[in-house]
Amino acid sequence: MTERNSAALVMGGMRTSVRRPGRQIATVIAAVALLGGCTDKSMDETFRSAELMTSSPRDAAAAKPAPAPEGRVASGKTSRVWREAKVAAQTAKVMAAVAPPAPLLTASNEVKSRISSGFPAKAMAGAPEAPGQSLLLATAYGSDGLSRGLTPPELLPRKGDTAIGDGPLARFHAKLAALKNGTRSEPVTVLHIGDSHIAADSFTRGIRSRLQDAYGDAGRGATIPPKVFPYAAAAQVSMNRSGPWQAASSLKVKSGPYGVSGVRLSSRAKSARLTLSSDTGGFDYVEVTMVTGPDAGGVTISAGGKSQSFSARAGKAGSKTVRLEAKADSVTVSPTGDGTTTILNWGTGRERPGVRYVNFGIVGATVDVTKRWDEDLVTNDVRAIKPDLIVYGYGTNEGYDDNLDLDAYRRTAEHFVSVLKAAAPEADLAFAGAADGLTKRSRRGPACSGGWYSPVKLSGVRETIEKLAKDENAGFWNWSEAMGGRCKIDRWAQRGLAAKDRVHLTSKGYDRSAESFVGGLLLPDSTGDTPVASLEN
């Protein structure tokens, strides 16, 4: 095969075999890159790859093209390809505009790509708004591929295939789209559970603000009680407590009861107080989740000139969420004094369309803390929150345990996820792979610069979670990849985007990560990529 060569076009992680005359392929590949908005540098690389793919095997083996200066288009044959690509791109736009709709493409489970892991992707054929993608399929199956809407045989639907645009977050994406077009009147709620990145609302506040800016603010939603452990935080509200309260975290105190927040706050004194004020305007209701039982004490909720007491007495131990409908911007909660009042979480909300983003995390936690949680209480909490998306955010602290049993970690994570799914069967599920991190305590891992080392188990934890996400048909976002890969947190620290410990990020670093997470996974037009967070200030 010398005159007609096989080239591999990549779209959304899928490779498609292309047999076309050499020079035509080079032109079309360049046109696709042009329409896709390639940078000058990536365009240069595309041109050089096109030249190699369109040469004979002998020529390709001998060819070692010198790289063009960054930001410039290489000369010679590549320049001709560039000029021809412009013409091809314009032609494709016209053809795509008049082409009939093409059938829905599906990605076979045999295709080793992000899409085969269940990520949604944009349609690749017959879409006037994406002529470059239409051109790709036309190239693969003849110049009349646009007009005939041909679908590659290896991508035809098979049993178990995932349709493009129908990935694991399809229901969540559809709900966001309904908020945008005004056809949904209910809020869309996200429940994000994990470690310190989530506990301090460092990472999640940027996600919340972006989603609420785009789709509306339906209120803060549930949050942990105030001052249950150091560095606990909840954006958009100011919280405080006074009087005798006893706080407990499942990280330090093994005995329960614990719900999905993993913490509790208890008191018998009627004089004890919890206060919450909204920093973003008024709310329409207050909710408090408390432990119930034969000797359990209730709560009194006061807001907006209203005050109501709720009993926690029940025949057996459990929990329940009570609500006070009140238009206000602050609330006070106190024990009723008829027993020990134990609060698991509380929060506020607005009765209007928009997004609520609930963050529950514990500083220093691993997924092992969930073994101490009461599954019935977790189920009650999740049902009360009514999440449309649940995000799993454990993995950082596990990665710093050199003796971690990855199989045991997988079993614990898998069981916890099964509890969440049973409590919220209508919710989609996503996993965030651990961020890049470094250590000086152990030198068993791969070395980076400055005496820093990658934690021995960190990449293994990330890979375990990615495999679990695939098995659960869930979304997956690779935080480390978004940071640039292994050892890159050192550069982030040098640029003021990561803390000196090379574990946590600064507010700027978390915000860039939030932008990548939202753009790469949560938005309805996400393609399952992991956009690299910019290092620019």
C-alpha positions in Angstrom: 0.0 0.0 0.0 2.1 2.9 -1.3 -0.3 5.2 -3.2 -3.3 4.7 -0.9 -2.4 4.9 2.7 -4.2 4.2 5.9 -4.5 7.1 8.4 -6.0 7.3 11.8 -8.3 10.2 12.5 -9.1 10.8 16.2 -12.3 12.4 17.3 -13.4 12.3 21.0 -10.8 9.6 21.6 -12.0 7.3 18.8 -9.7 6.2 16.0 -11.2 5.7 12.6 -9.3 4.0 9.7 -9.2 6.2 6.7 -8.2 5.1 3.2 -8.0 8.0 0.8 -5.4 9.3 -1.6 -2.5 10.7 0.3 -2.6 14.4 -0.5 -6.4 14.6 0.0 -6.0 13.2 3.5 -3.4 15.8 4.4 -5.7 18.5 3.2 -8.7 17.2 5.0 -6.9 16.5 8.3 -5.6 20.1 8.2 -9.1 21.3 7.4 -10.5 19.4 10.4 -7.8 20.9 12.6 -8.6 24.4 11.2 -12.3 24.1 11.9 -11.6 22.7 15.3 -9.8 25.9 16.3 -6.3 24.5 16.7 -3.5 26.8 17.9 -0.6 27.6 15.7 1.6 25.1 17.7 -0.9 22.3 17.5 -1.6 23.1 13.8 2.1 22.7 13.1 2.1 19.3 14.7 -1.1 18.4 12.8 0.5 19.3 9.5 3.7 17.3 10.2 1.6 14.3 11.2 -0.5 14.7 8.0 2.7 14.7 5.9 3.9 11.5 7.5 0.5 9.7 7.2 0.2 10.6 3.5 3.7 9.4 2.6 4.6 5.9 1.4 5.9 3.6 4.2 9.4 4.0 2.9 9.2 7.8 2.8 7.5 7.9 6.2 10.2 5.7 7.8 12.9 8.0 6.4 11.1 11.3 7.1 12.2 13.3 10.1 10.8 16.7 9.5 12.5 19.4 11.5 10.0 21.2 13.8 8.8 24.6 12.6 9.4 27.6 14.8 6.6 27.8 17.4 3.7 29.9 16.3 4.5 29.6 12.6 3.2 27.4 9.8 5.9 25.2 8.3 6.9 25.9 4.7 6.8 23.7 1.6 4.2 21.0 1.2 2.5 22.0 4.5 1.9 25.5 3.3 0.1 24.1 0.3 -1.9 21.9 2.6 -2.8 25.0 4.7 -4.0 26.9 1.7 -6.0 23.9 0.4 -7.4 23.3 3.9 -9.0 26.8 3.9 -10.8 25.9 0.7 -11.8 22.5 2.1 -13.1 24.1 5.3 -15.3 26.6 3.5 -16.6 23.8 1.2 -17.4 21.8 4.3 -19.4 24.6 5.8 -21.6 24.9 2.8 -22.1 21.1 2.5 -22.9 20.8 6.2 -25.5 23.5 5.9 -27.4 21.7 3.2 -26.9 18.2 4.4 -29.8 16.1 5.8 -29.7 15.0 9.4 -27.4 12.0 9.9 -28.3 9.1 12.1 -27.1 9.1 15.8 -23.6 7.8 16.2 -22.8 5.4 18.9 -19.5 4.4 20.4 -18.8 0.7 20.6 -17.6 -0.7 23.9 -14.7 -2.0 21.8 -13.5 1.5 21.1 -10.9 2.4 23.7 -11.9 6.0 24.4 -13.4 8.2 27.0 -16.7 7.8 25.2 -16.6 4.1 25.7 -16.3 4.9 29.4 -19.7 6.6 29.2 -18.8 10.2 28.6 -21.2 12.2 26.5 -19.9 13.8 23.3 -21.3 16.0 20.6 -22.8 14.5 17.5 -20.1 14.0 14.8 -22.1 14.0 11.6 -24.6 16.2 9.8 -24.4 19.0 12.3 -24.4 22.4 10.6 -22.9 24.0 13.8 -19.9 21.7 13.6 -18.8 21.4 10.0 -15.4 20.2 11.0 -16.9 17.1 12.6 -19.1 16.5 9.6 -16.0 16.8 7.3 -14.3 14.1 9.4 -16.9 11.5 8.6 -17.1 12.6 5.0 -13.4 11.9 4.7 -13.6 8.5 6.3 -16.4 7.3 4.0 -16.2 9.1 0.8 -16.8 12.7 -0.4 -20.6 12.0 -0.4 -20.6 11.0 3.2 -22.1 14.3 4.2 -25.1 14.1 1.9 -25.7 10.4 2.6 -25.1 10.6 6.4 -23.0 7.4 6.5 -22.1 5.9 9.8 -18.8 3.9 10.1 -19.7 0.2 10.4 -17.5 -0.3 13.5 -19.5 2.4 15.3 -22.9 1.0 14.5 -25.1 0.3 17.6 -24.5 -3.0 19.4 -25.9 -4.4 22.5 -24.5 -2.6 25.5 -23.3 0.4 23.5 -23.6 3.9 24.8 -25.2 6.4 22.5 -23.2 9.6 22.0 -25.0 12.3 24.0 -26.6 9.6 26.3 -23.8 9.1 28.8 -23.8 8.7 32.6 -24.7 12.3 33.2 -27.4 12.5 30.6 -30.2 13.0 33.1 -28.3 15.7 34.9 -27.4 17.5 31.7 -31.0 17.3 30.6 -32.1 18.9 33.8 -29.6 21.7 33.5 -30.8 22.3 29.9 -34.4 22.4 31.1 -33.4 25.1 33.6 -31.8 27.1 30.8 -34.8 26.9 28.5 -37.3 27.6 31.3 -39.1 24.2 31.1 -38.0 23.1 34.6 -39.5 24.7 37.7 -37.7 22.6 40.3 -34.1 23.1 41.5 -31.3 20.9 40.4 -29.2 19.6 43.3 -25.7 18.3 43.5 -24.3 16.4 46.5 -20.5 16.4 46.7 -18.9 14.2 49.3 -15.2 13.9 50.2 -12.1 15.1 52.0 -10.6 18.5 52.9 -11.0 19.9 49.3 -14.7 19.6 49.9 -14.9 20.1 53.6 -13.5 23.7 53.5 -15.7 24.4 50.4 -12.4 25.3 48.7 -13.0 23.4 45.5 -16.7 23.2 45.6 -17.5 26.9 46.0 -16.1 27.6 42.5 -18.2 24.9 41.0 -21.3 26.1 42.8 -20.8 29.7 41.7 -20.3 28.8 38.1 -23.4 26.6 38.0 -25.6 29.1 39.8 -24.4 31.9 37.6 -25.3 29.9 34.5 -28.6 28.2 35.7 -29.9 30.2 38.6 -29.5 30.2 42.4 -31.9 28.0 44.3 -30.3 28.6 47.6 -27.4 27.1 49.7 -29.0 23.8 50.5 -27.8 21.5 53.3 -24.6 22.2 55.1 -22.8 20.9 58.2 -23.5 22.5 61.6 -21.0 25.2 62.7 -17.6 24.5 64.2 -17.7 20.7 64.2 -14.0 20.5 63.2 -11.2 23.0 62.3 -11.4 24.5 58.7 -15.0 23.4 58.1 -16.6 26.0 55.9 -19.7 26.7 53.9 -19.7 29.5 51.3 -22.7 31.9 50.9 -23.7 31.6 54.6 -22.3 32.8 58.0 -22.8 30.3 60.9 -22.1 30.4 64.6 -23.0 28.6 67.8 -23.3 29.5 71.5 -23.9 27.6 74.7 -23.0 24.0 75.5 -22.7 21.9 72.4 -20.7 18.7 71.9 -19.3 18.2 68.4 -18.2 14.9 67.0 -16.6 13.9 63.7 -16.5 10.4 62.3 -12.8 10.9 61.6 -12.0 11.1 65.3 -15.0 9.5 67.1 -15.8 6.1 65.8 -19.2 5.7 67.6 -22.2 7.1 65.9 -24.8 8.2 65.1 -23.6 9.7 61.8 -25.4 10.5 58.6 -24.1 11.5 55.2 -22.4 14.7 56.7 -20.2 12.4 58.8 -20.5 14.8 61.8 -23.0 15.7 64.6 -23.6 18.4 67.1 -25.5 17.6 70.4 -26.9 19.5 73.4 -29.5 19.1 76.1 -29.6 22.8 77.0 -32.5 25.0 75.8 -30.1 27.9 76.0 -27.8 26.5 73.3 -28.1 28.3 70.0 -27.1 27.8 66.4 -27.3 30.8 64.0 -27.1 31.0 60.3 -27.3 34.1 58.1 -27.4 34.2 54.3 -24.7 36.2 52.5 -26.6 36.1 49.2 -30.1 37.3 50.1 -33.1 35.8 51.6 -34.4 32.3 51.6 -37.8 30.7 51.7 -37.4 27.8 54.2 -35.1 26.2 56.7 -34.5 22.5 57.2 -32.9 20.7 60.1 -32.0 17.0 60.1 -31.9 15.5 63.6 -31.6 12.1 65.3 -34.8 10.6 66.5 -35.5 8.0 69.2 -37.3 7.2 72.4 -35.3 9.8 74.4 -34.3 12.1 71.7 -34.7 15.9 72.1 -36.3 18.1 69.5 -35.5 21.5 68.0 -37.1 24.9 67.9 -36.5 26.8 64.6 -37.0 30.6 64.5 -36.9 32.7 61.3 -38.7 35.5 59.7 -40.9 36.2 62.7 -42.0 32.6 62.9 -41.0 30.0 65.6 -41.9 26.3 65.6 -40.8 23.3 67.7 -40.4 19.9 66.3 -40.3 16.7 68.3 -37.7 14.0 67.8 -39.4 11.3 69.8 -39.8 8.0 68.0 -40.2 4.3 68.9 -36.7 3.5 67.7 -33.5 5.3 66.7 -33.5 7.0 63.4 -33.5 10.5 61.9 -35.8 12.9 60.2 -35.6 16.3 58.4 -38.0 19.0 59.5 -38.8 22.2 57.7 -40.0 25.7 58.6 -41.5 27.7 55.8 -40.3 31.3 56.4 -39.1 34.1 54.2 -36.0 35.4 56.0 -32.3 36.0 55.7 -31.3 34.5 59.1 -32.3 31.6 61.4 -31.8 30.4 64.9 -32.1 26.8 66.0 -32.1 25.6 69.7 -32.8 22.4 71.5 -36.3 21.9 73.0 -34.8 20.6 76.2 -36.8 17.4 76.4 -33.7 15.1 75.8 -30.4 15.2 73.9 -30.8 17.0 70.7 -28.5 15.8 68.0 -28.2 17.7 64.7 -26.7 16.0 61.7 -27.0 18.8 59.1 -29.1 21.9 58.4 -29.6 24.4 55.6 -31.8 26.8 53.7 -33.3 27.0 50.2 -35.3 29.0 47.8 -38.5 27.9 46.1 -37.4 28.6 42.6 -35.6 27.0 39.7 -31.8 27.0 39.9 -28.9 25.0 41.3 -28.1 23.9 44.8 -24.6 22.5 45.5 -24.2 20.7 48.8 -20.7 19.9 50.0 -20.1 17.4 52.8 -16.5 16.7 53.6 -14.1 16.0 56.5 -10.5 17.3 56.7 -8.1 14.4 56.6 -10.8 11.9 55.7 -10.6 8.7 53.6 -13.5 6.7 52.4 -13.0 4.5 55.4 -14.9 7.0 57.5 -18.1 6.0 55.8 -17.8 2.6 57.6 -18.8 4.5 60.7 -21.9 6.0 59.2 -25.3 4.5 59.9 -26.6 3.4 56.5 -30.2 4.1 57.4 -29.3 7.7 58.5 -27.3 8.2 55.3 -30.3 7.0 53.3 -32.6 9.4 55.1 -30.3 12.3 54.5 -29.8 11.6 50.8 -33.5 11.2 50.2 -34.1 14.5 52.0 -31.5 16.3 49.9 -32.9 14.8 46.7 -29.7 15.0 44.6 -29.8 14.9 40.8 -26.0 14.3 40.8 -23.7 12.7 43.4 -20.0 13.4 43.2 -17.5 11.1 44.9 -14.5 13.1 46.1 -12.3 10.8 48.2 -8.8 9.7 47.3 -6.2 12.3 48.2 -5.5 11.0 51.7 -5.6 7.4 50.6 -2.9 8.2 48.1 -0.5 9.2 50.9 -0.8 5.9 52.6 2.1 3.9 51.4 0.6 0.7 52.8 -2.8 1.1 51.3 -4.5 -2.1 50.0 -6.0 -0.9 46.7 -8.4 -3.9 46.5 -9.7 -3.1 50.0 -10.1 0.5 49.1 -12.0 -0.4 46.0 -14.4 -2.6 48.0 -15.1 0.1 50.6 -15.7 2.7 47.9 -17.9 0.4 45.9 -20.1 -0.4 48.9 -20.5 3.3 49.8 -21.5 4.1 46.3 -24.0 1.3 46.4 -25.6 2.8 49.4 -25.8 6.2 47.7 -27.3 4.8 44.6 -29.9 2.9 46.5 -30.9 6.1 48.3 -31.1 8.2 45.1 -31.7 5.9 42.1 -32.7 8.8 39.9 -29.4 10.6 40.5 -26.4 10.5 38.2 -23.0 9.6 39.6 -19.6 11.2 39.0 -16.1 10.6 40.4 -13.3 13.1 40.8 -9.8 11.5 40.5 -7.4 12.8 43.1 -5.4 15.9 42.4 -1.7 15.8 41.8 0.3 15.8 45.0 3.9 15.5 46.3 5.6 14.4 49.6 9.0 14.5 51.2 8.2 11.9 53.8 8.5 8.9 51.6 11.1 8.4 48.9 9.6 5.2 47.5 7.6 7.0 44.9 8.8 8.5 41.6 11.1 11.5 42.1 10.2 15.0 41.1 12.3 18.1 41.4 13.4 19.8 44.6 13.5 16.7 46.7 9.8 16.0 46.2 8.3 12.6 45.4 5.0 11.4 44.1 3.1 9.5 46.8 3.5 5.7 46.2 -0.2 4.9 46.0 -1.6 8.1 44.6 -1.7 7.1 41.0 -3.1 3.7 41.9 -5.9 5.2 43.9 -6.7 7.4 40.9 -6.7 4.5 38.5 -8.9 2.5 40.9 -11.5 5.2 41.0 -11.4 5.6 37.2 -12.1 1.8 36.8 -14.9 2.0 39.4 -16.4 5.0 37.5 -16.3 2.9 34.3 -17.9 -0.1 36.0 -20.6 2.1 37.5 -21.2 3.8 34.1 -20.4 7.1 35.9 -18.7 10.2 34.9 -15.0 10.6 35.7 -12.8 13.8 35.9 -9.0 13.4 36.3 -7.9 16.3 38.5 -4.2 15.4 38.1 -4.5 15.5 34.3 -6.3 18.9 34.6 -3.2 20.1 36.5 -0.9 18.9 33.8 0.0 15.5 35.2 2.5 14.1 37.7 4.8 16.5 39.5 3.0 19.5 38.1 1.7 20.6 41.5 5.3 21.8 42.2 4.9 24.3 39.3 1.5 25.2 40.6 3.1 26.0 44.0 5.7 28.2 42.3 2.9 30.1 40.5 0.9 30.6 43.7 -1.8 28.1 42.7 -0.9 25.4 45.2 0.0 25.5 48.9 3.6 24.9 50.1 2.6 21.4 51.3 2.1 20.4 47.6 -1.2 18.7 48.8 -3.7 21.5 48.9 -4.3 24.4 46.5 -4.7 28.1 47.0 -8.0 29.8 46.3 -6.8 30.6 42.7 -5.8 27.0 42.2 -9.1 25.7 43.4 -10.9 28.2 41.2 -9.0 27.0 38.1 -9.7 23.4 39.0 -13.4 24.2 39.4 -13.5 25.8 36.0 -12.0 22.6 34.5 -14.4 20.3 36.4 -17.4 22.3 35.3 -16.3 22.7 31.7 -15.1 19.1 31.3 -17.9 17.2 33.0 -20.9 19.1 34.4 -22.1 21.3 31.5 -24.6 19.8 29.0 -22.1 20.2 26.1 -19.2 18.6 28.0 -17.3 16.0 26.0 -15.7 14.1 28.8 -12.4 15.7 28.3 -10.3 17.1 31.2 -9.5 20.7 30.2 -6.1 21.6 31.5 -6.4 24.4 34.1 -4.4 27.4 33.0 -1.3 28.4 35.0 -1.6 32.0 34.0 -2.5 34.5 36.8 
